[in-house]
Amino acid sequence: LGKCSAKGPVSLIMVMMCIAFLQMILALVAAWRTRDVEDSFSESSWIFGLTFFNVQLWLILSPMLWVLTDVNTLGHYLCMTLLVWSFSMASVLMIMAPKVLAYLGLSGGEAVMKRG
């Protein structure tokens, strides 16, 4: 029977990070292509915030991950988990937050008419 012969989750984490970076690049391309859209429909500032956050996260957690590799196994895995979780959750929150705020009428613009 087959089994995984990888020594640790590094290969899985690298694939997940490549997908996250690809997603970030595609979001930047979409934001650039829709730069002429009206501000109330534009999400380019949120996508810039997402990119800025992800780059900062990568610059802070990558050296920490490298330092913790041989020093502390638990800290190493917690840092990897935080890195992957933060990349994915930041993407979801930065894209969905403007829509939720606009729906609730908290975005500073016009309140959305609700049925009922």
DSSP file (Angstrom, degrees, kcal/mol; ACC not computed):
  #  RESIDUE AA STRUCTURE BP1 BP2  ACC     N-H-->O    O-->H-N    N-H-->O    O-->H-N    TCO  KAPPA ALPHA  PHI   PSI    X-CA   Y-CA   Z-CA
    1    1 A L              0   0    0      0, 0.0     2,-0.1     0, 0.0     0, 0.0   0.000 360.0 360.0 360.0 149.9    0.0    0.0    0.0
    2    2 A G        +     0   0    0      0, 0.0     2,-0.3     0, 0.0     0, 0.0  -0.447 360.0 176.6 -79.7 153.4    1.1    3.5   -0.7
    3    3 A K        -     0   0    0     -2,-0.1     2,-0.5     0, 0.0     0, 0.0  -0.975  37.9 -92.0-150.3 162.5    1.9    6.0    2.0
    4    4 A C        -     0   0    0     -2,-0.3     0, 0.0     1,-0.1     0, 0.0  -0.642  31.1-175.3 -78.6 126.2    3.2    9.5    2.3
    5    5 A S        +     0   0    0     -2,-0.5    -1,-0.1     2,-0.1     2,-0.1   0.266  40.3 125.0-105.4  11.2    7.0    9.6    2.6
    6    6 A A        -     0   0    0      1,-0.1     2,-1.1     3,-0.0    -2,-0.0  -0.415  62.0-131.2 -71.3 146.2    7.3   13.4    3.1
    7    7 A K  S    S-     0   0    0     -2,-0.1     3,-0.2     2,-0.0    -1,-0.1  -0.722  75.7 -25.7 -98.8  83.8    9.2   14.5    6.2
    8    8 A G  S    S-     0   0    0     -2,-1.1     3,-0.5     1,-0.1     4,-0.2  -0.293  88.2 -69.9  99.3 172.9    6.7   17.0    7.6
    9    9 A P  S  > S+     0   0    0      0, 0.0     4,-2.7     0, 0.0     5,-0.2   0.172  91.0 113.9 -88.7  19.1    4.0   19.2    6.1
   10   10 A V  H  > S+     0   0    0     -3,-0.2     4,-2.5     1,-0.2     5,-0.2   0.891  75.4  50.1 -61.7 -41.3    6.4   21.4    4.2
   11   11 A S  H  > S+     0   0    0     -3,-0.5     4,-1.9     2,-0.2    -1,-0.2   0.909 113.0  46.5 -65.5 -40.4    5.3   20.3    0.8
   12   12 A L  H  > S+     0   0    0      2,-0.2     4,-2.4    -4,-0.2    -2,-0.2   0.914 112.8  49.8 -65.7 -43.0    1.7   20.8    1.6
   13   13 A I  H  X S+     0   0    0     -4,-2.7     4,-2.5     1,-0.2    -2,-0.2   0.895 109.4  51.9 -63.3 -40.4    2.3   24.2    3.1
   14   14 A M  H  X S+     0   0    0     -4,-2.5     4,-2.2    -5,-0.2    -1,-0.2   0.899 109.9  48.7 -65.5 -39.4    4.3   25.3    0.1
   15   15 A V  H  X S+     0   0    0     -4,-1.9     4,-2.2     2,-0.2    -2,-0.2   0.924 112.2  49.2 -64.2 -43.3    1.5   24.3   -2.3
   16   16 A M  H  X S+     0   0    0     -4,-2.4     4,-2.1     1,-0.2    -2,-0.2   0.890 111.5  48.6 -63.5 -39.6   -1.0   26.2   -0.1
   17   17 A M  H  X S+     0   0    0     -4,-2.5     4,-2.6     2,-0.2    -1,-0.2   0.872 109.1  53.0 -69.7 -36.1    1.2   29.3   -0.1
   18   18 A C  H  X S+     0   0    0     -4,-2.2     4,-2.4     2,-0.2    -2,-0.2   0.912 110.1  48.3 -63.2 -41.3    1.7   29.2   -3.9
   19   19 A I  H  X S+     0   0    0     -4,-2.2     4,-2.4     2,-0.2    -2,-0.2   0.902 111.0  50.9 -64.3 -40.4   -2.1   29.0   -4.3
   20   20 A A  H  X S+     0   0    0     -4,-2.1     4,-2.1     2,-0.2    -2,-0.2   0.909 111.9  46.5 -64.4 -41.9   -2.5   32.0   -1.9
   21   21 A F  H  X S+     0   0    0     -4,-2.6     4,-2.5     2,-0.2    -2,-0.2   0.888 111.5  51.7 -67.9 -37.8    0.1   34.1   -3.8
   22   22 A L  H  X S+     0   0    0     -4,-2.4     4,-2.5     2,-0.2    -2,-0.2   0.911 109.8  50.0 -62.6 -41.7   -1.6   33.1   -7.1
   23   23 A Q  H  X S+     0   0    0     -4,-2.4     4,-2.1     1,-0.2    -2,-0.2   0.902 110.6  49.9 -61.6 -41.5   -4.9   34.3   -5.6
   24   24 A M  H  X S+     0   0    0     -4,-2.1     4,-2.1     2,-0.2    -2,-0.2   0.901 111.2  48.2 -66.3 -41.0   -3.3   37.6   -4.5
   25   25 A I  H  X S+     0   0    0     -4,-2.5     4,-2.2     2,-0.2    -2,-0.2   0.913 111.4  49.9 -66.0 -42.2   -1.8   38.2   -7.9
   26   26 A L  H  X S+     0   0    0     -4,-2.5     4,-2.4     1,-0.2    -1,-0.2   0.873 109.7  51.9 -64.3 -36.0   -5.1   37.4   -9.7
   27   27 A A  H  X S+     0   0    0     -4,-2.1     4,-2.4     2,-0.2    -1,-0.2   0.897 109.3  49.9 -66.3 -39.6   -6.9   39.8   -7.3
   28   28 A L  H  X S+     0   0    0     -4,-2.1     4,-2.1     2,-0.2    -2,-0.2   0.891 110.7  49.5 -65.4 -38.6   -4.4   42.6   -8.1
   29   29 A V  H  X S+     0   0    0     -4,-2.2     4,-2.3     2,-0.2    -2,-0.2   0.918 112.0  48.4 -65.2 -42.8   -4.9   42.0  -11.9
   30   30 A A  H  X S+     0   0    0     -4,-2.4     4,-1.6     1,-0.2    -2,-0.2   0.894 111.1  50.7 -64.7 -39.3   -8.7   42.1  -11.4
   31   31 A A  H  < S+     0   0    0     -4,-2.4    -1,-0.2     1,-0.2    -2,-0.2   0.886 111.0  49.1 -65.1 -38.1   -8.4   45.3   -9.4
   32   32 A W  H >< S+     0   0    0     -4,-2.1     3,-1.2     1,-0.2    -2,-0.2   0.901 110.5  49.9 -67.7 -40.6   -6.2   46.9  -12.1
   33   33 A R  H 3< S+     0   0    0     -4,-2.3     3,-0.3     1,-0.3    -1,-0.2   0.807 115.0  43.8 -68.7 -28.7   -8.6   46.0  -14.9
   34   34 A T  T >< S+     0   0    0     -4,-1.6     3,-1.4     1,-0.2    -1,-0.3   0.003  75.5 117.7-104.8  28.4  -11.6   47.4  -13.0
   35   35 A R  T <  S+     0   0    0     -3,-1.2    -1,-0.2     1,-0.3    -2,-0.1   0.707  71.7  57.7 -69.1 -19.1   -9.8   50.6  -11.9
   36   36 A D  T 3  S+     0   0    0     -3,-0.3    -1,-0.3    -4,-0.1     2,-0.1   0.381  81.4 113.0 -92.2   4.3  -12.3   52.8  -13.8
   37   37 A V  S <  S-     0   0    0     -3,-1.4     5,-0.1     1,-0.1    -3,-0.0  -0.441  82.9 -85.6 -76.1 150.5  -15.4   51.4  -12.0
   38   38 A E    >>  -     0   0    0      1,-0.1     3,-1.6    -2,-0.1     4,-1.1  -0.205  39.0-116.9 -54.9 144.8  -17.4   53.7   -9.8
   39   39 A D  T 34 S+     0   0    0      1,-0.3     3,-0.2     2,-0.2    -1,-0.1   0.795 111.4  61.2 -59.4 -32.0  -16.0   53.9   -6.2
   40   40 A S  T 34 S+     0   0    0      1,-0.2    -1,-0.3     3,-0.0    -2,-0.1   0.734 114.9  35.0 -70.0 -19.4  -19.1   52.5   -4.6
   41   41 A F  T <4 S+     0   0    0     -3,-1.6     2,-0.2     2,-0.0    -1,-0.2   0.521  98.3 101.6-105.6  -9.5  -18.6   49.3   -6.6
   42   42 A S     <  +     0   0    0     -4,-1.1     4,-0.1    -3,-0.2     3,-0.1  -0.538  40.0 178.9 -83.0 140.1  -14.8   49.2   -6.6
   43   43 A E     >  +     0   0    0     -2,-0.2     4,-2.4    -9,-0.1     5,-0.2   0.138  49.7 111.9-119.1  16.2  -12.9   47.0   -4.2
   44   44 A S  H  > S+     0   0    0      1,-0.2     4,-2.3     2,-0.2     5,-0.2   0.847  76.2  52.8 -64.9 -33.4   -9.4   48.0   -5.3
   45   45 A S  H  > S+     0   0    0      2,-0.2     4,-2.2     1,-0.2    -1,-0.2   0.885 110.9  47.7 -68.3 -35.9   -8.6   49.7   -2.0
   46   46 A W  H  > S+     0   0    0      2,-0.2     4,-2.3     1,-0.2    -2,-0.2   0.880 111.5  50.3 -69.4 -37.5   -9.6   46.6   -0.1
   47   47 A I  H  X S+     0   0    0     -4,-2.4     4,-2.5     2,-0.2    -2,-0.2   0.882 109.7  50.9 -68.6 -37.2   -7.5   44.4   -2.5
   48   48 A F  H  X S+     0   0    0     -4,-2.3     4,-2.9     2,-0.2    -2,-0.2   0.928 110.3  49.9 -62.6 -43.8   -4.5   46.8   -1.9
   49   49 A G  H  X S+     0   0    0     -4,-2.2     4,-2.5     1,-0.2    -2,-0.2   0.897 110.5  50.3 -60.2 -40.4   -5.0   46.4    1.8
   50   50 A L  H  X S+     0   0    0     -4,-2.3     4,-2.6     2,-0.2    -1,-0.2   0.927 112.2  46.4 -62.5 -46.2   -5.1   42.6    1.5
   51   51 A T  H  X S+     0   0    0     -4,-2.5     4,-2.4     2,-0.2     5,-0.2   0.920 112.9  49.6 -63.8 -44.0   -1.9   42.6   -0.6
   52   52 A F  H  X S+     0   0    0     -4,-2.9     4,-2.2     1,-0.2    -2,-0.2   0.915 112.8  47.5 -60.7 -44.1   -0.2   45.0    1.9
   53   53 A F  H  X S+     0   0    0     -4,-2.5     4,-2.7    -5,-0.2    -2,-0.2   0.917 112.2  49.2 -63.9 -44.3   -1.3   42.8    4.8
   54   54 A N  H  X S+     0   0    0     -4,-2.6     4,-2.4     2,-0.2    -2,-0.2   0.880 111.0  49.3 -66.4 -37.7   -0.1   39.6    3.2
   55   55 A V  H  X S+     0   0    0     -4,-2.4     4,-2.5     2,-0.2    -1,-0.2   0.922 113.1  47.1 -66.8 -42.8    3.3   41.0    2.3
   56   56 A Q  H  X S+     0   0    0     -4,-2.2     4,-1.9    -5,-0.2     5,-0.2   0.915 112.1  50.8 -62.5 -42.3    3.8   42.2    5.8
   57   57 A L  H  X S+     0   0    0     -4,-2.7     4,-2.9     1,-0.2     5,-0.3   0.918 111.6  47.3 -60.9 -44.1    2.7   38.9    7.2
   58   58 A W  H  X S+     0   0    0     -4,-2.4     4,-1.9     1,-0.2    -1,-0.2   0.904 111.5  50.7 -65.1 -41.4    5.1   37.0    4.9
   59   59 A L  H  < S+     0   0    0     -4,-2.5    -1,-0.2     1,-0.2    -2,-0.2   0.804 118.0  39.0 -68.3 -28.4    8.0   39.4    5.8
   60   60 A I  H  X S+     0   0    0     -4,-1.9     4,-1.0    -5,-0.2    -2,-0.2   0.905 121.3  39.0 -86.2 -46.2    7.3   38.9    9.6
   61   61 A L  H  X S+     0   0    0     -4,-2.9     4,-2.5    -5,-0.2     5,-0.2   0.749 103.9  66.6 -83.0 -23.2    6.5   35.2    9.8
   62   62 A S  H  X S+     0   0    0     -4,-1.9     4,-2.2    -5,-0.3    -1,-0.2   0.952 105.6  41.3 -65.0 -49.4    8.9   33.8    7.3
   63   63 A P  H  > S+     0   0    0      0, 0.0     4,-2.5     0, 0.0    -1,-0.2   0.896 115.5  52.4 -63.8 -36.0   12.1   34.6    9.3
   64   64 A M  H  X S+     0   0    0     -4,-1.0     4,-2.3     1,-0.2    -2,-0.2   0.906 109.4  49.4 -63.7 -40.2   10.3   33.5   12.4
   65   65 A L  H  X S+     0   0    0     -4,-2.5     4,-0.6     1,-0.2    -1,-0.2   0.897 111.3  49.4 -64.3 -41.3    9.4   30.2   10.7
   66   66 A W  H >< S+     0   0    0     -4,-2.2     3,-0.6     1,-0.2     4,-0.4   0.894 112.3  47.4 -65.8 -40.5   13.0   29.8    9.7
   67   67 A V  H 3X S+     0   0    0     -4,-2.5     4,-0.6     1,-0.2     3,-0.5   0.888 112.4  49.4 -68.2 -39.1   14.4   30.5   13.2
   68   68 A L  H 3X S+     0   0    0     -4,-2.3     4,-1.2     1,-0.2     8,-0.4   0.525  84.7  93.3 -79.9  -4.8   11.9   28.1   14.8
   69   69 A T  H << S+     0   0    0     -4,-0.6    -1,-0.2    -3,-0.6    -2,-0.1   0.924 104.6  14.9 -56.4 -50.0   12.6   25.2   12.5
   70   70 A D  H  4 S+     0   0    0     -3,-0.5    -1,-0.2    -4,-0.4     3,-0.2   0.575 125.9  57.9-101.6 -12.1   15.3   23.6   14.7
   71   71 A V  H  < S+     0   0    0     -4,-0.6     2,-0.4     1,-0.3    -3,-0.1   0.934 116.8   9.1 -86.8 -50.1   14.6   25.4   18.0
   72   72 A N     X  -     0   0    0     -4,-1.2     4,-2.1     1,-0.1    -1,-0.3  -0.935  53.2-167.2-142.1 111.0   11.0   24.7   18.9
   73   73 A T  H  > S+     0   0    0     -2,-0.4     4,-2.3     2,-0.2     5,-0.2   0.914  92.9  48.9 -66.4 -43.7    8.8   22.2   17.0
   74   74 A L  H  > S+     0   0    0      1,-0.2     4,-2.5     2,-0.2    -1,-0.2   0.927 113.0  47.5 -62.8 -45.4    5.6   23.4   18.5
   75   75 A G  H  > S+     0   0    0      1,-0.2     4,-2.3     2,-0.2    -1,-0.2   0.867 110.1  54.3 -62.9 -36.6    6.4   27.1   17.7
   76   76 A H  H  X S+     0   0    0     -4,-2.1     4,-2.1    -8,-0.4    -2,-0.2   0.935 111.9  42.6 -62.8 -47.4    7.3   26.1   14.2
   77   77 A Y  H  X S+     0   0    0     -4,-2.3     4,-2.5     2,-0.2    -2,-0.2   0.864 113.6  51.8 -70.5 -35.3    4.0   24.4   13.6
   78   78 A L  H  X S+     0   0    0     -4,-2.5     4,-2.6    -5,-0.2    -1,-0.2   0.898 110.1  49.7 -65.3 -39.0    2.0   27.1   15.2
   79   79 A C  H  X S+     0   0    0     -4,-2.3     4,-2.3     2,-0.2    -2,-0.2   0.907 111.7  48.1 -65.9 -42.0    3.8   29.7   13.0
   80   80 A M  H  X S+     0   0    0     -4,-2.1     4,-2.4     2,-0.2     5,-0.2   0.917 113.1  48.3 -63.1 -43.0    3.1   27.7    9.9
   81   81 A T  H  X S+     0   0    0     -4,-2.5     4,-2.8     1,-0.2     5,-0.3   0.919 111.9  48.9 -64.2 -43.3   -0.6   27.3   10.9
   82   82 A L  H  X S+     0   0    0     -4,-2.6     4,-2.5     2,-0.2     5,-0.2   0.886 110.8  51.6 -62.5 -39.5   -0.8   31.0   11.7
   83   83 A L  H  X S+     0   0    0     -4,-2.3     4,-2.0     2,-0.2    -2,-0.2   0.949 115.0  39.8 -63.6 -49.8    0.7   31.9    8.3
   84   84 A V  H  X S+     0   0    0     -4,-2.4     4,-2.1     2,-0.2     5,-0.2   0.920 118.1  48.1 -67.4 -44.1   -1.7   29.7    6.3
   85   85 A W  H  X S+     0   0    0     -4,-2.8     4,-2.8    -5,-0.2     5,-0.3   0.909 112.2  49.3 -64.1 -42.3   -4.7   30.7    8.4
   86   86 A S  H  X S+     0   0    0     -4,-2.5     4,-2.3    -5,-0.3     5,-0.3   0.894 109.7  51.5 -66.7 -39.5   -4.0   34.4    8.2
   87   87 A F  H  X S+     0   0    0     -4,-2.0     4,-1.5    -5,-0.2    -1,-0.2   0.945 116.3  39.8 -61.3 -47.2   -3.5   34.3    4.4
   88   88 A S  H  X S+     0   0    0     -4,-2.1     4,-1.9     2,-0.2    -2,-0.2   0.919 118.0  46.0 -72.7 -42.0   -6.8   32.6    3.8
   89   89 A M  H  X S+     0   0    0     -4,-2.8     4,-2.9     1,-0.2     5,-0.2   0.868 109.8  54.4 -70.1 -35.5   -8.8   34.5    6.4
   90   90 A A  H  X S+     0   0    0     -4,-2.3     4,-2.6    -5,-0.3     5,-0.2   0.904 108.0  51.0 -63.5 -39.3   -7.5   37.9    5.4
   91   91 A S  H  X S+     0   0    0     -4,-1.5     4,-1.3    -5,-0.3     5,-0.2   0.934 113.5  43.7 -62.4 -46.0   -8.5   37.2    1.8
   92   92 A V  H  X S+     0   0    0     -4,-1.9     4,-2.4     1,-0.2     5,-0.2   0.933 117.5  44.8 -65.8 -45.8  -12.0   36.2    2.8
   93   93 A L  H  X S+     0   0    0     -4,-2.9     4,-2.5     1,-0.2    -2,-0.2   0.890 111.5  51.0 -69.0 -39.6  -12.4   39.1    5.3
   94   94 A M  H  < S+     0   0    0     -4,-2.6    -1,-0.2    -5,-0.2    -2,-0.2   0.799 117.2  40.4 -70.9 -26.3  -11.0   41.8    3.0
   95   95 A I  H  < S+     0   0    0     -4,-1.3     4,-0.5    -5,-0.2    -2,-0.2   0.847 122.9  38.4 -87.2 -36.8  -13.2   40.9    0.1
   96   96 A M  H  X S+     0   0    0     -4,-2.4     4,-2.3    -5,-0.2     5,-0.2   0.763  99.5  75.5 -86.3 -25.8  -16.4   40.2    2.2
   97   97 A A  H  X S+     0   0    0     -4,-2.5     4,-2.7    -5,-0.2     5,-0.2   0.897  94.5  49.3 -57.6 -45.8  -16.1   43.1    4.7
   98   98 A P  H  > S+     0   0    0      0, 0.0     4,-2.2     0, 0.0    -1,-0.2   0.888 112.2  49.4 -62.6 -35.4  -17.1   45.9    2.3
   99   99 A K  H  > S+     0   0    0     -4,-0.5     4,-2.1    -3,-0.2    -2,-0.2   0.914 113.2  45.2 -68.7 -42.4  -20.2   43.9    1.2
  100  100 A V  H  X S+     0   0    0     -4,-2.3     4,-2.3     2,-0.2     6,-0.2   0.915 114.1  49.2 -67.2 -43.2  -21.3   43.2    4.7
  101  101 A L  H  X>S+     0   0    0     -4,-2.7     5,-2.5    -5,-0.2     6,-0.7   0.897 112.3  48.2 -63.5 -40.0  -20.7   46.8    5.9
  102  102 A A  H  <5S+     0   0    0     -4,-2.2    10,-0.6    -5,-0.2     3,-0.4   0.893 111.1  50.9 -67.3 -38.4  -22.6   48.1    2.9
  103  103 A Y  H  <5S+     0   0    0     -4,-2.1     9,-0.2     1,-0.2    -2,-0.2   0.889 112.7  45.5 -65.3 -39.1  -25.5   45.7    3.5
  104  104 A L  H  <5S-     0   0    0     -4,-2.3    -1,-0.2    -5,-0.1    -2,-0.2   0.573 113.5-119.3 -80.6  -8.9  -25.7   46.7    7.2
  105  105 A G  T  <5S+     0   0    0     -4,-0.7     3,-0.3    -3,-0.4    -3,-0.2   0.723  82.3 116.3  79.2  21.9  -25.5   50.4    6.2
  106  106 A L      < +     0   0    0     -5,-2.5    -4,-0.2    -6,-0.2    -5,-0.1   0.308  44.2  90.8-103.4   7.4  -22.3   51.0    8.1
  107  107 A S  S    S-     0   0    0     -6,-0.7    -1,-0.2     3,-0.1    -5,-0.1   0.508 100.8-110.3 -85.5  -2.6  -20.0   51.8    5.2
  108  108 A G  S    S+     0   0    0      1,-0.3     3,-0.1    -3,-0.3    -2,-0.1   0.313  91.1  89.9  92.3 -10.1  -20.6   55.6    5.3
  109  109 A G  S    S-     0   0    0      1,-0.2    -1,-0.3   -69,-0.0     2,-0.2  -0.062  93.0 -41.5 -97.9-156.9  -22.6   55.5    2.1
  110  110 A E        -     0   0    0     -3,-0.1    -1,-0.2     1,-0.1    -5,-0.2  -0.458  63.3-112.7 -70.4 141.2  -26.3   55.0    1.5
  111  111 A A        -     0   0    0     -2,-0.2     2,-0.4    -6,-0.1    -8,-0.1  -0.477  32.6-115.5 -71.1 145.6  -28.0   52.4    3.5
  112  112 A V        -     0   0    0    -10,-0.6     2,-0.3    -9,-0.2    -1,-0.1  -0.661  27.4-114.7 -84.9 135.1  -29.2   49.4    1.5
  113  113 A M        -     0   0    0     -2,-0.4     2,-0.4     1,-0.0    -1,-0.1  -0.517  32.6-154.3 -68.8 131.4  -33.0   48.9    1.3
  114  114 A K        -     0   0    0     -2,-0.3     2,-0.1     1,-0.0    -1,-0.0  -0.860  14.1-117.6-109.8 144.2  -33.9   45.7    3.1
  115  115 A R              0   0    0     -2,-0.4    -1,-0.0     1,-0.2     0, 0.0  -0.441 360.0 360.0 -75.2 150.0  -37.0   43.6    2.3
  116  116 A G              0   0    0     -2,-0.1    -1,-0.2     0, 0.0     0, 0.0   0.447 360.0 360.0 113.6 360.0  -39.6   43.1    4.9
